[in-house]
């Protein structure tokens, strides 16, 4: 399976006057968080909440700003999250994918809504 990309709509729920930004995002089930480049954080006027130490795929450790809240929309689904400001492309990690009940389809090389719950995302809380 190659790299899987999807389209997301990102917005700042604290500032409704700012237009959402449509982005191409790499779906990475090995990552936890949403990661965004600094120009996206600037465009959406996202506030830095914390600093996080993150380990990238090459084993390097970095200190990264953690910003938010950020609203993420995919088709008929959405969630609110924080985002790490790092890298040069948007990376959709497993936490927001789980929150929106999305799955990576290897056969279609795309991200899809869970076919078992196509209209409303499901969650497990037990």
C-alpha atoms as an extended CHARMM CRD file, in Angstrom:
* protein
*
       126  EXT
         1         1  UNK       CA              0.0000000000        0.0000000000        0.0000000000  PROA      1               0.0000000000
         2         2  UNK       CA              1.3280000000        3.4350000000       -0.9210000000  PROA      2               0.0000000000
         3         3  UNK       CA              0.7100000000        6.7670000000        0.6940000000  PROA      3               0.0000000000
         4         4  UNK       CA             -2.9600000000        7.6160000000        1.2210000000  PROA      4               0.0000000000
         5         5  UNK       CA             -4.1290000000       11.2240000000        0.9790000000  PROA      5               0.0000000000
         6         6  UNK       CA             -7.5190000000       12.7550000000        1.6570000000  PROA      6               0.0000000000
         7         7  UNK       CA             -9.1490000000       16.1730000000        1.5950000000  PROA      7               0.0000000000
         8         8  UNK       CA            -10.0700000000       17.9190000000        4.8410000000  PROA      8               0.0000000000
         9         9  UNK       CA            -11.6110000000       21.2290000000        5.7640000000  PROA      9               0.0000000000
        10        10  UNK       CA             -9.8280000000       22.9210000000        8.6920000000  PROA      10              0.0000000000
        11        11  UNK       CA            -11.2000000000       25.8820000000       10.6140000000  PROA      11              0.0000000000
        12        12  UNK       CA            -10.8440000000       27.8670000000       13.8110000000  PROA      12              0.0000000000
        13        13  UNK       CA            -14.0730000000       27.4200000000       15.8390000000  PROA      13              0.0000000000
        14        14  UNK       CA            -13.1610000000       30.4380000000       17.9890000000  PROA      14              0.0000000000
        15        15  UNK       CA            -13.1160000000       32.7710000000       14.9950000000  PROA      15              0.0000000000
        16        16  UNK       CA            -16.0540000000       32.1970000000       12.6440000000  PROA      16              0.0000000000
        17        17  UNK       CA            -15.0150000000       35.2250000000       10.5520000000  PROA      17              0.0000000000
        18        18  UNK       CA            -12.0270000000       33.2780000000        9.1990000000  PROA      18              0.0000000000
        19        19  UNK       CA            -12.7940000000       31.1040000000        6.2060000000  PROA      19              0.0000000000
        20        20  UNK       CA            -12.0470000000       27.3830000000        6.4900000000  PROA      20              0.0000000000
        21        21  UNK       CA             -9.0400000000       26.0480000000        4.5980000000  PROA      21              0.0000000000
        22        22  UNK       CA             -9.3270000000       23.0080000000        2.3390000000  PROA      22              0.0000000000
        23        23  UNK       CA             -6.1820000000       20.8850000000        2.5890000000  PROA      23              0.0000000000
        24        24  UNK       CA             -4.7460000000       17.6840000000        1.2000000000  PROA      24              0.0000000000
        25        25  UNK       CA             -3.7410000000       15.5170000000        4.1720000000  PROA      25              0.0000000000
        26        26  UNK       CA             -1.6000000000       12.4150000000        4.4600000000  PROA      26              0.0000000000
        27        27  UNK       CA             -3.5350000000        9.7740000000        6.4240000000  PROA      27              0.0000000000
        28        28  UNK       CA             -1.0850000000        8.1760000000        8.8470000000  PROA      28              0.0000000000
        29        29  UNK       CA             -2.4280000000        5.4520000000       11.1290000000  PROA      29              0.0000000000
        30        30  UNK       CA              0.9870000000        5.2850000000       12.8280000000  PROA      30              0.0000000000
        31        31  UNK       CA              0.7160000000        8.8770000000       14.0400000000  PROA      31              0.0000000000
        32        32  UNK       CA             -1.5970000000       10.0080000000       16.8190000000  PROA      32              0.0000000000
        33        33  UNK       CA             -2.2980000000       13.6790000000       16.1800000000  PROA      33              0.0000000000
        34        34  UNK       CA             -3.2450000000       16.1130000000       13.4830000000  PROA      34              0.0000000000
        35        35  UNK       CA             -0.0630000000       17.8500000000       12.3260000000  PROA      35              0.0000000000
        36        36  UNK       CA             -0.1490000000       21.0770000000       10.3670000000  PROA      36              0.0000000000
        37        37  UNK       CA              2.5170000000       23.3040000000        8.8210000000  PROA      37              0.0000000000
        38        38  UNK       CA              3.0590000000       26.7030000000       10.4150000000  PROA      38              0.0000000000
        39        39  UNK       CA              1.4030000000       28.5850000000        7.5400000000  PROA      39              0.0000000000
        40        40  UNK       CA             -1.9090000000       26.7930000000        8.2870000000  PROA      40              0.0000000000
        41        41  UNK       CA             -1.6780000000       27.7280000000       11.9880000000  PROA      41              0.0000000000
        42        42  UNK       CA             -0.9970000000       31.3410000000       10.9870000000  PROA      42              0.0000000000
        43        43  UNK       CA             -3.8470000000       31.4540000000        8.4400000000  PROA      43              0.0000000000
        44        44  UNK       CA             -6.3270000000       30.0960000000       10.9960000000  PROA      44              0.0000000000
        45        45  UNK       CA             -4.9390000000       32.2560000000       13.8250000000  PROA      45              0.0000000000
        46        46  UNK       CA             -4.6320000000       29.2170000000       16.0830000000  PROA      46              0.0000000000
        47        47  UNK       CA             -3.4010000000       29.9060000000       19.5870000000  PROA      47              0.0000000000
        48        48  UNK       CA             -0.4480000000       27.9840000000       20.9980000000  PROA      48              0.0000000000
        49        49  UNK       CA             -1.6520000000       26.1490000000       24.0970000000  PROA      49              0.0000000000
        50        50  UNK       CA              1.3720000000       24.0040000000       24.9890000000  PROA      50              0.0000000000
        51        51  UNK       CA              4.6980000000       22.7620000000       23.7390000000  PROA      51              0.0000000000
        52        52  UNK       CA              4.9970000000       19.0230000000       23.1050000000  PROA      52              0.0000000000
        53        53  UNK       CA              8.0650000000       16.8740000000       22.6760000000  PROA      53              0.0000000000
        54        54  UNK       CA              7.4280000000       14.7230000000       19.6250000000  PROA      54              0.0000000000
        55        55  UNK       CA              9.3560000000       11.8680000000       18.0750000000  PROA      55              0.0000000000
        56        56  UNK       CA              9.3120000000       11.7610000000       14.2850000000  PROA      56              0.0000000000
        57        57  UNK       CA              9.6160000000        8.6890000000       12.0590000000  PROA      57              0.0000000000
        58        58  UNK       CA             13.4050000000        9.1040000000       11.8530000000  PROA      58              0.0000000000
        59        59  UNK       CA             13.6620000000        8.7960000000       15.6630000000  PROA      59              0.0000000000
        60        60  UNK       CA             14.5170000000       12.4680000000       16.1600000000  PROA      60              0.0000000000
        61        61  UNK       CA             12.9340000000       14.3910000000       19.0290000000  PROA      61              0.0000000000
        62        62  UNK       CA             11.5330000000       17.8730000000       18.4170000000  PROA      62              0.0000000000
        63        63  UNK       CA              9.8130000000       20.5170000000       20.5090000000  PROA      63              0.0000000000
        64        64  UNK       CA              6.5990000000       21.3970000000       18.7060000000  PROA      64              0.0000000000
        65        65  UNK       CA              3.8550000000       23.9630000000       19.3750000000  PROA      65              0.0000000000
        66        66  UNK       CA              0.4800000000       22.4120000000       20.1760000000  PROA      66              0.0000000000
        67        67  UNK       CA             -2.3070000000       24.7160000000       18.9480000000  PROA      67              0.0000000000
        68        68  UNK       CA             -6.0530000000       24.7200000000       18.9990000000  PROA      68              0.0000000000
        69        69  UNK       CA             -8.8140000000       24.2160000000       19.0670000000  PROA      69              0.0000000000
        70        70  UNK       CA             -9.1270000000       23.2830000000       15.4180000000  PROA      70              0.0000000000
        71        71  UNK       CA            -12.2300000000       21.9240000000       13.7200000000  PROA      71              0.0000000000
        72        72  UNK       CA            -11.6530000000       19.1130000000       11.2390000000  PROA      72              0.0000000000
        73        73  UNK       CA            -14.3080000000       18.1830000000        8.6890000000  PROA      73              0.0000000000
        74        74  UNK       CA            -14.3740000000       15.1740000000        6.3810000000  PROA      74              0.0000000000
        75        75  UNK       CA            -17.4490000000       14.6710000000        4.2010000000  PROA      75              0.0000000000
        76        76  UNK       CA            -20.4150000000       14.3880000000        6.6250000000  PROA      76              0.0000000000
        77        77  UNK       CA            -18.2240000000       14.1530000000        9.7440000000  PROA      77              0.0000000000
        78        78  UNK       CA            -16.2850000000       16.4640000000       11.9550000000  PROA      78              0.0000000000
        79        79  UNK       CA            -14.4100000000       16.7610000000       15.2230000000  PROA      79              0.0000000000
        80        80  UNK       CA            -12.4960000000       19.2230000000       17.3450000000  PROA      80              0.0000000000
        81        81  UNK       CA             -8.8520000000       18.6340000000       18.1830000000  PROA      81              0.0000000000
        82        82  UNK       CA             -5.5160000000       20.1810000000       18.8980000000  PROA      82              0.0000000000
        83        83  UNK       CA             -2.7530000000       20.1240000000       16.3120000000  PROA      83              0.0000000000
        84        84  UNK       CA              1.0070000000       19.8840000000       16.3990000000  PROA      84              0.0000000000
        85        85  UNK       CA              2.7040000000       22.5250000000       14.2710000000  PROA      85              0.0000000000
        86        86  UNK       CA              5.4160000000       20.6030000000       12.4630000000  PROA      86              0.0000000000
        87        87  UNK       CA              6.3750000000       19.5960000000        8.9580000000  PROA      87              0.0000000000
        88        88  UNK       CA              5.4620000000       20.8920000000        5.5300000000  PROA      88              0.0000000000
        89        89  UNK       CA              2.2030000000       19.0380000000        4.9180000000  PROA      89              0.0000000000
        90        90  UNK       CA             -0.9590000000       18.2140000000        6.8390000000  PROA      90              0.0000000000
        91        91  UNK       CA             -0.8830000000       14.8010000000        8.4980000000  PROA      91              0.0000000000
        92        92  UNK       CA             -4.1020000000       13.2020000000        9.7510000000  PROA      92              0.0000000000
        93        93  UNK       CA             -3.2980000000       10.9260000000       12.6880000000  PROA      93              0.0000000000
        94        94  UNK       CA             -5.2780000000        8.1100000000       14.2360000000  PROA      94              0.0000000000
        95        95  UNK       CA             -6.9320000000       10.1120000000       17.0690000000  PROA      95              0.0000000000
        96        96  UNK       CA             -8.9890000000       12.4160000000       14.7920000000  PROA      96              0.0000000000
        97        97  UNK       CA             -9.6170000000        9.4950000000       12.4000000000  PROA      97              0.0000000000
        98        98  UNK       CA            -11.0550000000        7.4590000000       15.2750000000  PROA      98              0.0000000000
        99        99  UNK       CA            -13.0150000000       10.4690000000       16.5200000000  PROA      99              0.0000000000
       100       100  UNK       CA            -14.7030000000       10.8260000000       13.1120000000  PROA      100             0.0000000000
       101       101  UNK       CA            -15.0460000000        7.0290000000       12.6310000000  PROA      101             0.0000000000
       102       102  UNK       CA            -12.8890000000        6.9890000000        9.5000000000  PROA      102             0.0000000000
       103       103  UNK       CA            -10.8850000000        4.1360000000        8.0830000000  PROA      103             0.0000000000
       104       104  UNK       CA             -8.0820000000        3.8900000000        5.5640000000  PROA      104             0.0000000000
       105       105  UNK       CA             -9.1690000000        1.6960000000        2.6590000000  PROA      105             0.0000000000
       106       106  UNK       CA             -6.1060000000       -0.0510000000        1.2060000000  PROA      106             0.0000000000
       107       107  UNK       CA             -8.0790000000       -1.3280000000       -1.7770000000  PROA      107             0.0000000000
       108       108  UNK       CA             -9.2810000000        2.1460000000       -2.7380000000  PROA      108             0.0000000000
       109       109  UNK       CA             -6.1030000000        3.9460000000       -1.5520000000  PROA      109             0.0000000000
       110       110  UNK       CA             -8.2800000000        6.5030000000        0.2190000000  PROA      110             0.0000000000
       111       111  UNK       CA             -9.8770000000        7.4630000000        3.5250000000  PROA      111             0.0000000000
       112       112  UNK       CA            -13.5610000000        6.5660000000        3.8610000000  PROA      112             0.0000000000
       113       113  UNK       CA            -16.3080000000        6.8480000000        6.4430000000  PROA      113             0.0000000000
       114       114  UNK       CA            -16.8320000000        3.5750000000        8.2700000000  PROA      114             0.0000000000
       115       115  UNK       CA            -19.1860000000        1.6190000000        5.9590000000  PROA      115             0.0000000000
       116       116  UNK       CA            -20.9020000000        0.1110000000        9.0210000000  PROA      116             0.0000000000
       117       117  UNK       CA            -21.9700000000        3.6280000000       10.0830000000  PROA      117             0.0000000000
       118       118  UNK       CA            -22.1240000000        5.7410000000        6.9120000000  PROA      118             0.0000000000
       119       119  UNK       CA            -24.4600000000        8.4460000000        8.2240000000  PROA      119             0.0000000000
       120       120  UNK       CA            -23.4610000000        8.9900000000       11.8440000000  PROA      120             0.0000000000
       121       121  UNK       CA            -20.0090000000        8.2920000000       13.3180000000  PROA      121             0.0000000000
       122       122  UNK       CA            -19.9500000000        5.7040000000       16.0870000000  PROA      122             0.0000000000
       123       123  UNK       CA            -17.7860000000        5.6260000000       19.1940000000  PROA      123             0.0000000000
       124       124  UNK       CA            -17.0100000000        3.1700000000       21.9510000000  PROA      124             0.0000000000
       125       125  UNK       CA            -17.2230000000        4.5450000000       25.4970000000  PROA      125             0.0000000000
       126       126  UNK       CA            -17.1920000000        1.4500000000       27.6820000000  PROA      126             0.0000000000
